[in-house]
């Protein structure tokens, strides 16, 4: 995987991304047809529709980092987003098609009111805590 941080904030390093999204080292597996090495897919990898992608947080937040990864289903351009998720695109040049995928935890959060207009969300799967102030 070729990893590139966006900007100077360095909020996510390559080692952090690998630990969080792959659960450890990225393993290499042979391509089923061409036999060259491919990276395993990150946890939570699932294809999504173009409509779901258009309505995702991809268009509301700036990615923390980008990566390129050779997978058994094609060369993926990966976008690591804030709040523990990410998106990937794989282009089929000859077929003229782009497939979109999401990866990372698909949060199942509990909600707790911790103050006036202040709500704390905690993911039951990965433990991510997000606090939202809904006041004006």
N, CA, C and O of each residue as an XYZ file, in Angstrom:
544
protein
N       0.850     -1.170      0.000
C       0.000      0.000      0.000
C       0.893      1.229      0.000
O       1.835      1.325      0.787
N       0.596      2.155     -0.876
C       1.270      3.450     -0.894
C       0.376      4.441     -0.174
O      -0.767      4.654     -0.576
N       0.890      5.055      0.895
C       0.096      5.879      1.802
C       0.569      7.326      1.744
O       1.773      7.583      1.712
N      -0.365      8.272      1.729
C      -0.019      9.692      1.646
C      -0.953     10.497      2.553
O      -2.174     10.452      2.400
N      -0.360     11.235      3.500
C      -1.141     12.078      4.403
C      -1.490     13.368      3.683
O      -0.671     13.919      2.948
N      -2.716     13.849      3.896
C      -3.155     15.111      3.294
C      -2.856     16.246      4.254
O      -3.180     16.156      5.438
N      -2.244     17.312      3.764
C      -1.954     18.475      4.603
C      -0.812     18.209      5.564
O      -0.039     17.268      5.389
N      -0.717     19.050      6.579
C       0.396     18.951      7.522
C      -0.036     18.485      8.902
O       0.793     18.393      9.806
N      -1.314     18.189      9.081
C      -1.815     17.846     10.413
C      -1.296     16.494     10.911
O      -1.176     16.300     12.121
N      -0.988     15.563     10.017
C      -0.490     14.233     10.393
C      -1.411     13.549     11.404
O      -0.944     12.949     12.372
N      -2.733     13.646     11.168
C      -3.704     13.055     12.087
C      -3.751     11.539     11.994
O      -4.207     10.874     12.925
N      -3.292     10.997     10.904
C      -3.334      9.552     10.705
C      -2.044      9.127     10.017
O      -1.725      9.611      8.930
N      -1.304      8.222     10.652
C      -0.083      7.715     10.041
C      -0.381      6.390      9.343
O      -1.438      5.793      9.549
N       0.540      5.947      8.534
C       0.383      4.681      7.827
C       0.239      3.526      8.819
O      -0.613      2.657      8.633
N       1.061      3.509      9.866
C       0.989      2.434     10.863
C      -0.354      2.437     11.591
O      -0.916      1.374     11.853
N      -0.872      3.622     11.919
C      -2.176      3.716     12.581
C      -3.282      3.195     11.667
O      -4.165      2.463     12.114
N      -3.236      3.574     10.384
C      -4.253      3.129      9.436
C      -4.231      1.619      9.278
O      -5.284      0.982      9.254
N      -3.049      1.043      9.172
C      -2.928     -0.411      9.004
C      -3.473     -1.133     10.228
O      -4.204     -2.113     10.090
N      -3.129     -0.663     11.422
C      -3.612     -1.300     12.649
C      -5.131     -1.180     12.757
O      -5.809     -2.146     13.108
N      -5.667      0.009     12.456
C      -7.098      0.254     12.620
C      -7.936     -0.450     11.559
O      -8.947     -1.068     11.892
N      -7.540     -0.371     10.288
C      -8.388     -0.860      9.204
C      -8.095     -2.290      8.767
O      -8.947     -2.928      8.148
N      -6.915     -2.804      9.077
C      -6.591     -4.189      8.729
C      -6.478     -5.075      9.982
O      -6.455     -6.301      9.876
N      -6.410     -4.455     11.152
C      -6.295     -5.206     12.400
C      -4.903     -5.752     12.650
O      -4.723     -6.595     13.528
N      -3.941     -5.301     11.918
C      -2.553     -5.772     12.021
C      -1.869     -5.515     10.698
O      -2.262     -4.610      9.963
N      -0.863     -6.287     10.385
C      -0.144     -6.099      9.136
C      -1.023     -6.412      7.932
O      -1.920     -7.252      8.001
N      -0.748     -5.721      6.824
C      -1.433     -6.027      5.570
C      -0.768     -7.259      4.971
O       0.435     -7.268      4.712
N      -1.554     -8.277      4.760
C      -1.012     -9.498      4.177
C      -1.035     -9.405      2.660
O      -1.829     -8.663      2.081
N      -0.158    -10.164      2.027
C      -0.104    -10.217      0.573
C      -0.633    -11.570      0.125
O      -0.225    -12.615      0.631
N      -1.546    -11.528     -0.833
C      -2.098    -12.762     -1.386
C      -1.905    -12.734     -2.894
O      -1.875    -11.655     -3.487
N      -1.773    -13.903     -3.533
C      -1.566    -13.912     -4.985
C      -2.855    -13.589     -5.744
O      -3.943    -14.013     -5.354
N      -2.713    -12.836     -6.826
C      -3.855    -12.565     -7.697
C      -4.299    -13.902     -8.293
O      -3.452    -14.693     -8.707
N      -5.609    -14.175     -8.345
C      -6.066    -15.489     -8.813
C      -5.710    -15.811    -10.260
O      -5.582    -16.983    -10.614
N      -5.550    -14.796    -11.096
C      -5.260    -15.048    -12.510
C      -3.807    -14.740    -12.859
O      -3.133    -15.548    -13.498
N      -3.323    -13.562    -12.437
C      -1.997    -13.098    -12.867
C      -0.873    -13.491    -11.913
O       0.300    -13.389    -12.271
N      -1.217    -13.941    -10.694
C      -0.285    -14.472     -9.696
C       0.633    -13.437     -9.059
O       1.471    -13.824     -8.244
N       0.531    -12.132     -9.378
C       1.361    -11.159     -8.658
C       0.737    -10.905     -7.293
O      -0.428    -11.232     -7.065
N       1.522    -10.315     -6.378
C       1.061    -10.090     -5.015
C       0.021     -8.982     -4.932
O       0.139     -7.951     -5.594
N      -0.998     -9.207     -4.110
C      -2.055     -8.225     -3.876
C      -2.232     -8.027     -2.376
O      -2.015     -8.950     -1.592
N      -2.627     -6.820     -1.981
C      -2.906     -6.540     -0.580
C      -4.276     -7.096     -0.211
O      -5.202     -7.082     -1.022
N      -4.395     -7.587      1.021
C      -5.708     -8.015      1.501
C      -6.578     -6.777      1.689
O      -6.067     -5.674      1.878
N      -7.879     -6.966      1.637
C      -8.817     -5.854      1.781
C      -8.954     -5.485      3.252
O      -8.838     -6.352      4.118
N      -9.200     -4.208      3.546
C      -9.372     -3.801      4.946
C     -10.677     -4.329      5.531
O     -11.569     -4.766      4.804
N     -10.769     -4.282      6.838
C     -11.969     -4.735      7.545
C     -13.175     -3.900      7.126
O     -13.057     -2.699      6.882
N     -14.319     -4.538      7.048
C     -15.558     -3.833      6.729
C     -15.727     -3.474      5.265
O     -16.604     -2.677      4.930
N     -14.919     -4.036      4.389
C     -14.953     -3.717      2.956
C     -16.281     -4.160      2.355
O     -16.657     -5.326      2.476
N     -16.989     -3.245      1.713
C     -18.263     -3.584      1.070
C     -18.512     -2.633     -0.087
O     -18.263     -1.432      0.021
N     -19.003     -3.174     -1.191
C     -19.341     -2.327     -2.334
C     -20.619     -1.551     -2.021
O     -21.546     -2.085     -1.411
N     -20.660     -0.295     -2.442
C     -21.842      0.540     -2.238
C     -22.287      1.106     -3.586
O     -21.517      1.149     -4.546
N     -23.528      1.532     -3.632
C     -24.068      2.095     -4.872
C     -23.566      3.531     -5.041
O     -23.094      4.155     -4.091
N     -23.678      4.029     -6.250
C     -23.287      5.418     -6.508
C     -24.196      6.374     -5.740
O     -23.755      7.443     -5.317
N     -25.454      5.998     -5.560
C     -26.375      6.835     -4.787
C     -25.947      6.900     -3.318
O     -25.938      7.977     -2.721
N     -25.596      5.755     -2.740
C     -25.138      5.735     -1.349
C     -23.860      6.559     -1.199
O     -23.697      7.279     -0.214
N     -22.960      6.456     -2.167
C     -21.721      7.238     -2.131
C     -22.026      8.730     -2.222
O     -21.429      9.533     -1.505
N     -22.955      9.103     -3.105
C     -23.305     10.514     -3.270
C     -23.884     11.104     -1.984
O     -23.747     12.303     -1.738
N     -24.529     10.273     -1.164
C     -25.145     10.740      0.085
C     -24.241     10.510      1.303
O     -24.675     10.717      2.436
N     -23.006     10.088      1.084
C     -22.094      9.758      2.177
C     -21.394     11.004      2.711
O     -21.548     12.101      2.173
N     -20.621     10.811      3.781
C     -19.859     11.931      4.340
C     -18.612     12.265      3.520
O     -17.864     13.173      3.883
N     -18.381     11.557      2.439
C     -17.230     11.845      1.578
C     -17.262     13.296      1.085
O     -16.219     13.926      0.909
N     -18.447     13.802      0.871
C     -18.592     15.148      0.318
C     -18.761     16.216      1.401
O     -18.976     17.389      1.093
N     -18.664     15.806      2.671
C     -18.800     16.751      3.785
C     -17.494     16.961      4.543
O     -17.344     17.968      5.234
N     -16.555     16.038      4.430
C     -15.299     16.107      5.169
C     -14.124     15.942      4.210
O     -14.261     15.364      3.132
N     -12.977     16.456      4.618
C     -11.739     16.271      3.872
C     -11.081     14.978      4.340
O     -10.956     14.766      5.546
N     -10.660     14.114      3.431
C      -9.969     12.891      3.858
C      -8.707     13.223      4.652
O      -8.058     14.238      4.403
N      -8.365     12.356      5.611
C      -7.143     12.528      6.393
C      -5.926     12.060      5.605
O      -4.831     12.605      5.741
N      -6.140     11.037      4.779
C      -5.038     10.444      4.023
C      -5.588      9.719      2.804
O      -6.774      9.396      2.729
N      -4.691      9.473      1.847
C      -5.008      8.725      0.637
C      -4.073      7.526      0.556
O      -2.993      7.534      1.147
N      -4.483      6.511     -0.164
C      -3.605      5.371     -0.395
C      -3.960      4.733     -1.726
O      -5.073      4.877     -2.233
N      -2.991      4.029     -2.273
C      -3.195      3.217     -3.457
C      -2.869      1.797     -3.045
O      -1.847      1.556     -2.404
N      -3.730      0.849     -3.406
C      -3.523     -0.536     -3.020
C      -3.893     -1.459     -4.174
O      -4.945     -1.299     -4.793
N      -3.035     -2.411     -4.456
C      -3.337     -3.428     -5.466
C      -4.100     -4.544     -4.777
O      -3.602     -5.154     -3.832
N      -5.317     -4.812     -5.254
C      -6.136     -5.873     -4.666
C      -6.468     -6.897     -5.745
O      -6.187     -6.685     -6.925
N      -7.059     -7.992     -5.333
C      -7.421     -9.030     -6.298
C      -8.572     -8.594     -7.192
O      -8.825     -9.233     -8.214
N      -9.279     -7.519     -6.836
C     -10.395     -7.046     -7.657
C     -10.050     -5.779     -8.438
O     -10.900     -5.236     -9.142
N      -8.810     -5.307     -8.319
C      -8.379     -4.133     -9.069
C      -7.534     -3.207     -8.204
O      -7.392     -3.421     -7.001
N      -6.983     -2.191     -8.825
C      -6.169     -1.216     -8.110
C      -7.093     -0.190     -7.460
O      -7.837      0.511     -8.146
N      -7.039     -0.109     -6.135
C      -7.960      0.733     -5.378
C      -7.299      2.035     -4.965
O      -6.167      2.048     -4.481
N      -8.013      3.114     -5.159
C      -7.610      4.423     -4.624
C      -8.442      4.609     -3.366
O      -9.670      4.669     -3.435
N      -7.779      4.700     -2.212
C      -8.458      4.700     -0.921
C      -8.417      6.085     -0.283
O      -7.423      6.805     -0.377
N      -9.517      6.434      0.365
C      -9.665      7.717      1.040
C     -10.010      7.438      2.502
O     -11.091      6.928      2.796
N      -9.102      7.767      3.418
C      -9.319      7.550      4.842
C      -9.984      8.796      5.413
O      -9.397      9.878      5.409
N     -11.215      8.640      5.905
C     -12.023      9.766      6.345
C     -11.972      9.922      7.866
O     -11.637      8.976      8.579
N     -12.309     11.127      8.364
C     -12.443     11.288      9.815
C     -13.547     10.366     10.334
O     -14.401      9.928      9.564
N     -13.535     10.082     11.587
C     -14.550      9.266     12.268
C     -14.506      7.805     11.844
O     -15.543      7.149     11.754
N     -13.304      7.295     11.584
C     -13.063      5.856     11.444
C     -13.722      5.154     10.279
O     -14.128      4.002     10.427
N     -13.843      5.763      9.175
C     -14.365      5.090      7.996
C     -13.554      5.489      6.785
O     -12.676      6.348      6.870
N     -13.841      4.874      5.675
C     -13.138      5.229      4.463
C     -13.887      4.755      3.239
O     -14.838      3.978      3.316
N     -13.420      5.252      2.103
C     -14.010      4.889      0.821
C     -12.890      4.506     -0.133
O     -11.758      4.970     -0.001
N     -13.220      3.660     -1.086
C     -12.260      3.269     -2.114
C     -12.977      3.237     -3.448
O     -14.174      2.959     -3.528
N     -12.216      3.530     -4.501
C     -12.737      3.459     -5.857
C     -11.810      2.600     -6.692
O     -10.586      2.703     -6.610
N     -12.421      1.757     -7.491
C     -11.668      0.916     -8.417
C     -12.226      1.169     -9.802
O     -13.414      0.972    -10.058
N     -11.352      1.607    -10.687
C     -11.770      1.917    -12.048
C     -11.481      0.772    -12.999
O     -10.405      0.175    -12.964
N     -12.444      0.473    -13.843
C     -12.291     -0.533    -14.900
C     -12.149      0.239    -16.211
O     -13.144      0.626    -16.824
N     -10.921      0.457    -16.628
C     -10.635      1.266    -17.816
C     -11.321      0.697    -19.056
O     -11.994      1.424    -19.786
N     -11.149     -0.603    -19.291
C     -11.711     -1.212    -20.497
C     -13.235     -1.239    -20.464
O     -13.879     -1.058    -21.498
N     -13.815     -1.463    -19.292
C     -15.264     -1.510    -19.162
C     -15.907     -0.142    -18.992
O     -17.129     -0.013    -19.072
N     -15.081      0.887    -18.755
C     -15.605      2.234    -18.575
C     -16.488      2.373    -17.336
O     -17.487      3.092    -17.359
N     -16.115      1.678    -16.249
C     -16.943      1.648    -15.053
C     -16.094      1.941    -13.818
O     -14.921      1.573    -13.761
N     -16.697      2.608    -12.829
C     -16.051      2.835    -11.536
C     -16.903      2.173    -10.469
O     -18.111      2.401    -10.395
N     -16.264      1.347     -9.636
C     -16.944      0.725     -8.501
C     -16.508      1.454     -7.237
O     -15.346      1.837     -7.103
N     -17.450      1.646     -6.304
C     -17.176      2.375     -5.072
C     -17.383      1.423     -3.892
O     -18.325      0.631     -3.871
N     -16.486      1.518     -2.918
C     -16.522      0.651     -1.747
C     -16.382      1.490     -0.491
O     -15.832      2.591     -0.530
N     -16.878      0.971      0.620
C     -16.630      1.584      1.917
C     -15.859      0.563      2.746
O     -15.928     -0.638      2.486
N     -15.134      1.044      3.733
C     -14.424      0.141      4.633
C     -14.345      0.782      6.013
O     -14.646      1.964      6.180
N     -13.941     -0.006      6.990
C     -13.897      0.465      8.373
C     -15.176      0.076      9.099
O     -16.042     -0.599      8.543
N     -15.278      0.505     10.326
C     -16.431      0.161     11.156
C     -17.688      0.865     10.650
O     -17.682      2.064     10.368
N     -18.747      0.098     10.546
C     -20.066      0.669     10.249
C     -20.742      0.836     11.609
O     -21.372     -0.091     12.119
N     -20.604      2.012     12.177
C     -20.927      2.268     13.575
C     -22.365      1.930     13.953
O     -23.309      2.209     13.214
N     -22.497      1.323     15.124
C     -23.783      1.045     15.771
C     -23.678      1.734     17.133
O     -23.183      1.147     18.096
N     -24.139      2.965     17.206
C     -23.871      3.805     18.372
C     -25.026      3.877     19.354
O     -26.201      3.833     18.990
N     -24.630      3.990     20.630
C     -25.586      4.321     21.670
C     -25.538      5.832     21.862
O     -24.520      6.467     21.585
N     -26.617      6.392     22.326
C     -26.757      7.841     22.461
C     -26.956      8.174     23.932
O     -27.769      7.550     24.615
N     -26.195      9.181     24.426
C     -26.320      9.595     25.822
C     -26.323     11.112     25.894
O     -25.422     11.768     25.372
N     -27.336     11.665     26.539
C     -27.412     13.110     26.738
C     -26.489     13.456     27.906
O     -26.739     13.028     29.033
N     -25.427     14.226     27.654
C     -24.448     14.560     28.696
C     -24.500     16.028     29.100
O     -23.705     16.461     29.934
N     -25.399     16.783     28.542
C     -25.528     18.194     28.887
C     -26.603     18.838     28.047
O     -27.213     18.193     27.194
N     -26.833     20.116     28.292
C     -27.819     20.867     27.525
C     -27.377     20.931     26.066
O     -26.369     21.565     25.751
N     -28.111     20.292     25.189
C     -27.810     20.230     23.744
C     -26.499     19.511     23.438
O     -25.931     19.709     22.363
N     -26.002     18.674     24.365
C     -24.749     17.957     24.170
C     -25.028     16.454     24.257
O     -25.473     15.951     25.289
N     -24.758     15.748     23.153
C     -25.032     14.323     23.074
C     -23.741     13.568     22.782
O     -22.958     13.959     21.917
N     -23.534     12.474     23.523
C     -22.353     11.626     23.323
C     -22.808     10.335     22.654
O     -23.715      9.658     23.139
N     -22.168     10.003     21.534
C     -22.439      8.767     20.797
C     -21.243      7.840     20.976
O     -20.100      8.250     20.771
N     -21.504      6.591     21.359
C     -20.444      5.609     21.551
C     -20.757      4.380     20.714
O     -21.825      3.784     20.853
N     -19.832      4.002     19.849
C     -20.024      2.829     18.989
C     -19.870      1.551     19.820
O     -18.886      1.375     20.539
N     -20.864      0.666     19.704
C     -20.839     -0.603     20.433
C     -19.816     -1.576     19.842
O     -19.401     -2.521     20.514
N     -19.407     -1.352     18.592
C     -18.474     -2.273     17.929
C     -17.011     -1.899     18.170
O     -16.209     -2.736     18.583
N     -16.668     -0.623     17.908
C     -15.252     -0.229     17.950
C     -14.899      0.720     19.084
O     -13.721      0.978     19.330
N     -15.919      1.250     19.788
C     -15.659      2.142     20.913
C     -15.456      3.605     20.561
O     -15.151      4.405     21.446
N     -15.615      3.982     19.299
C     -15.451      5.385     18.922
C     -16.442      6.235     19.702
O     -17.628      5.915     19.777
N     -15.938      7.332     20.288
C     -16.791      8.279     21.017
C     -16.822      9.566     20.234
O     -15.778     10.109     19.872
N     -18.026     10.060     19.971
C     -18.220     11.308     19.247
C     -19.232     12.143     20.038
O     -20.317     11.668     20.375
N     -18.866     13.372     20.321
C     -19.747     14.257     21.064
C     -20.236     15.353     20.128
O     -19.443     15.975     19.421
N     -21.555     15.589     20.125
C     -22.155     16.559     19.228
C     -22.888     17.615     20.048
O     -23.735     17.298     20.883
N     -22.541     18.883     19.792
C     -23.229     20.020     20.416
C     -24.228     20.545     19.406
O     -23.836     21.079     18.369
N     -25.513     20.400     19.692
C     -26.545     20.794     18.732
C     -27.129     22.183     19.008
O     -28.161     22.551     18.445
N     -26.470     22.944     19.870
C     -26.975     24.280     20.164
C     -26.633     25.246     19.013
O     -25.801     24.948     18.156
N     -27.295     26.396     19.024
C     -27.025     27.409     17.994
C     -25.745     28.047     18.269
O     -25.324     28.932     17.524
